[in-house]
Amino acid sequence: MNFSQALDRIKWGMPMTRLVWSNPTVYVYRITPPPDQIDKREADGTHHLWEPTQEDVFANDWEDTVRIEE
């Protein structure tokens, strides 16, 4: 799916990953309650504020994934 479709799903609380990241445990997800922000979970389990790259915005390899509860 494209970025626009993925962003809609992220807004509804669904975690999303990209095929190019080659790991379904690497994903972006919405943090609530406000202030809303989008974080990225890395393979090592760390989380940080996510800022999409131009490649992320134009990508068509977005997929649903399962959020890991830690």
Contacts in CASP RR format, 6 or more apart in sequence:
PFRMAT RR
TARGET T0000
AUTHOR 0000-0000-0000
METHOD contacts of the structure
MODEL  1
MNFSQALDRIKWGMPMTRLVWSNPTVYVYRITPPPDQIDKREADGTHHLW
EPTQEDVFANDWEDTVRIEE
1 60 0 8 1.000
1 62 0 8 1.000
1 63 0 8 1.000
2 59 0 8 1.000
2 60 0 8 1.000
2 62 0 8 1.000
3 52 0 8 1.000
3 56 0 8 1.000
3 57 0 8 1.000
3 58 0 8 1.000
3 59 0 8 1.000
3 62 0 8 1.000
5 62 0 8 1.000
6 16 0 8 1.000
6 62 0 8 1.000
9 16 0 8 1.000
9 64 0 8 1.000
10 16 0 8 1.000
10 28 0 8 1.000
10 29 0 8 1.000
10 30 0 8 1.000
10 38 0 8 1.000
11 30 0 8 1.000
13 29 0 8 1.000
13 30 0 8 1.000
13 32 0 8 1.000
14 29 0 8 1.000
14 64 0 8 1.000
15 27 0 8 1.000
15 28 0 8 1.000
15 29 0 8 1.000
15 41 0 8 1.000
15 64 0 8 1.000
15 65 0 8 1.000
15 66 0 8 1.000
15 67 0 8 1.000
16 27 0 8 1.000
16 28 0 8 1.000
16 29 0 8 1.000
16 62 0 8 1.000
16 63 0 8 1.000
16 64 0 8 1.000
16 65 0 8 1.000
17 23 0 8 1.000
17 24 0 8 1.000
17 26 0 8 1.000
17 27 0 8 1.000
17 28 0 8 1.000
17 62 0 8 1.000
17 63 0 8 1.000
17 64 0 8 1.000
17 65 0 8 1.000
18 56 0 8 1.000
18 59 0 8 1.000
18 61 0 8 1.000
18 62 0 8 1.000
18 63 0 8 1.000
19 61 0 8 1.000
19 63 0 8 1.000
20 55 0 8 1.000
20 59 0 8 1.000
20 61 0 8 1.000
21 27 0 8 1.000
23 43 0 8 1.000
24 63 0 8 1.000
24 65 0 8 1.000
24 66 0 8 1.000
25 41 0 8 1.000
25 43 0 8 1.000
25 45 0 8 1.000
25 65 0 8 1.000
25 68 0 8 1.000
26 40 0 8 1.000
26 41 0 8 1.000
26 42 0 8 1.000
26 43 0 8 1.000
27 40 0 8 1.000
27 41 0 8 1.000
27 65 0 8 1.000
27 67 0 8 1.000
28 38 0 8 1.000
28 39 0 8 1.000
28 40 0 8 1.000
28 41 0 8 1.000
28 50 0 8 1.000
29 38 0 8 1.000
29 39 0 8 1.000
29 41 0 8 1.000
29 67 0 8 1.000
30 36 0 8 1.000
30 37 0 8 1.000
30 38 0 8 1.000
31 37 0 8 1.000
31 38 0 8 1.000
31 39 0 8 1.000
37 49 0 8 1.000
38 49 0 8 1.000
38 50 0 8 1.000
39 47 0 8 1.000
39 48 0 8 1.000
39 49 0 8 1.000
39 50 0 8 1.000
40 47 0 8 1.000
40 48 0 8 1.000
40 49 0 8 1.000
40 50 0 8 1.000
41 47 0 8 1.000
41 68 0 8 1.000
42 48 0 8 1.000
45 68 0 8 1.000
45 70 0 8 1.000
END
